[in-house]
Amino acid sequence: ARDPNKHDEAMLQEFCVNHHLPAPPMDWGAGATPVALDPTMAPLVSRIKAFQKGGAEQKEVWQAFAGSTKDPARHDAAKLREFIAMFNVP
């Protein structure tokens, strides 16, 4: 499985050691404040995420459009609007 959330802590630690990854910053993790999503972006991101959940084909359409950055929240609003218009995302 590629999703780190599907592995236990020991497996993730082993991965980090084997791949020589640096330790995370001290303020990273449970105590860190998540980055707030721009309120104008939230509905766009939600629409695209809902679209992806419509099936494998819809998820593939988003992934082909998005390129290497699969998370809609990491794209700018113009890119999200372009996708929504191009694929008639409800």
C-alpha positions, 0 to 999 in steps of 0.5 A: 500500500502506498498510503502511509496511513495504512502502515503502523508507526514501526513500519514508517520509522523503518522506512524513514531510516532505510531512506535516510529521511531527516527527522520532522521539525519539533513543532510538526505533528499532533500539536501543529496547527493545520494550514487553513484552506482559503474560504474561496477554495474550500467549495472548489476543492470539495466539488473536485473531491466529490467528483473523484469519489464518483468512480475510478474513471472520474478519479483518473480524469482528475489525476490526468488533469492534475499532473503530479500534484493530486491534492486539489487543495494544492492547486490554485483556484483558476486551475480548479475552476478550469477543471470544473468547467471542462468536465462539468463537475457538479 
